[in-house]
Amino acid sequence: MVENKTVAIIGGGVIGGGWAARFALNGWKVKVYDPSADSRRTLTATLENARRSLPRLTDASLPAEQAMAFCDSIEQAVVDVSWIQESVPERLEVKHSVYREIQAHAPKDAVLGSSTSGFKPTELQQGAISPEQILVTHPFNPVYLLPLVEVVAGQETTSIIVDRACHILSEMGMKPLKVRKEIDAHIADRFLEAVWREGLWMIKDGIATTEEIDDAIRYGFGLRWGQMGLFETYRVAGGEAGMAHFIAQFGPCLQWPWTKLMDVPELTDDLVRQIADQSDEQSGKHSIRELERIRDDNLVAMMRGLKENNWGAGELLNLHEAQLKKSSTS
Ligand SMILES: NC(=O)c1ccc[n+]([C@@H]2O[C@H](COP(=O)([O-])OP(=O)(O)OC[C@H]3O[C@@H](n4cnc5c(N)ncnc54)[C@H](O)[C@@H]3O)[C@@H](O)[C@H]2O)c1
């Protein structure tokens, strides 16, 4: 149990807004600091989307939603909190200067999690006043619905902070995945980047459009990945002979020139325009907010389906639901 359920959200853009909604809808008081004049509007819109989708994931009641306060300074946001989530732009010098300000005023025992997609936690800790409270807690968009958080400790992070972070994330229905060793871009984004590179090549070489690439994912392997991931899927694909047979059959393909993973096509103005035009043609009929609601409805439906089967993200939902029901009766 965490006594002081108050969180500071530093940077309230796409990801900070998602974190703010995840915490607020799980009964945490939220204090936000973001210097942008527009952040209050976008954050309110994210919170509205979260309110219509997150409660539909579970049949148990979530804790009462807590207030969200907008602060005028980092100092005001971080005093007397037990978690600080940094989601400022992905620039190391910006993150370092934000940590200096946070750590001049924040409680020393608070978790200081960074949403960084790429930096290693030891890089984030360089020059910090209290490096031991800093770790990576890397979420996935929309943070209020997707459970995965990659938790990466740096050289100085204490195990107390890591354990506390994992405990709090689990209490909010999330899946903390402890990354064993620091590596640029952690685990999941390395895959996403590999797939993205391949997609960019296929557009550049005229093999497929943005829509055809998306169809190749969403009608096939994307569905498989969402419920079993990569290795369990391949185990099944090996038939009764299993994984070793699968590797014997398809392993040699890795030597063939199928992929261009170590190269990246030059993102010329022409290529960027081509991709943006194809994307407008594919999805321009919907606003971004509409697309977010379509995405959220689909994610809720898929996760509820997995919940029926008590599998993967659905098994996690059942565990969280049992925990919510227990805490509402105790
Ligand atoms: N977008 C994604 O899909 C995604 C997914 C996971 C993690 N991340 C990571 O999350 C972080 C934020 O990314 P984003 O996509 O939300 O970016 P974003 O541009 O949407 O939001 C960044 C916000 O930080 C604010 N900001 C700038 N300087 C600040 C400061 N000094 N103090 C407080 N706020 C400040 C900006 O006004 C902006 O609202 C990055 O580290 C990124 O790698 C992004």
The ligand as a Gaussian input file, in Angstrom:
#p B3LYP/6-31G(d) Opt

LIG

0 1
 N        4.918000       9.411000     -28.307000
 C        5.133000       8.155000     -28.006000
 O        4.563000       7.237000     -28.625000
 C        6.040000       7.775000     -26.851000
 C        5.894000       6.486000     -26.294000
 C        6.644000       6.156000     -25.152000
 C        7.542000       7.082000     -24.623000
 N        7.689000       8.319000     -25.215000
 C        8.642000       9.256000     -24.571000
 O        7.889000      10.189000     -23.790000
 C        8.588000      11.446000     -23.729000
 C        7.633000      12.552000     -24.180000
 O        7.203000      12.273000     -25.500000
 P        5.789000      12.797000     -26.068000
 O        5.513000      11.987000     -27.290000
 O        4.766000      12.868000     -24.981000
 O        6.199000      14.287000     -26.506000
 P        5.255000      15.581000     -26.629000
 O        5.985000      16.523000     -27.505000
 O        3.853000      15.183000     -26.969000
 O        5.231000      16.151000     -25.118000
 C        6.342000      16.735000     -24.490000
 C        5.800000      17.802000     -23.539000
 O        6.852000      18.274000     -22.714000
 C        6.638000      19.657000     -22.505000
 N        7.890000      20.273000     -22.062000
 C        8.898000      20.791000     -22.801000
 N        9.872000      21.236000     -21.988000
 C        9.470000      21.014000     -20.698000
 C       10.020000      21.271000     -19.423000
 N       11.217000      21.878000     -19.292000
 N        9.311000      20.915000     -18.327000
 C        8.100000      20.317000     -18.438000
 N        7.527000      20.056000     -19.636000
 C        8.203000      20.397000     -20.755000
 C        6.129000      20.174000     -23.847000
 O        5.426000      21.417000     -23.699000
 C        5.210000      19.025000     -24.274000
 O        3.859000      19.216000     -23.863000
 C        9.840000      11.277000     -24.601000
 O       10.929000      10.978000     -23.770000
 C        9.490000      10.086000     -25.503000
 O       10.629000       9.372000     -25.908000
 C        6.948000       8.698000     -26.293000

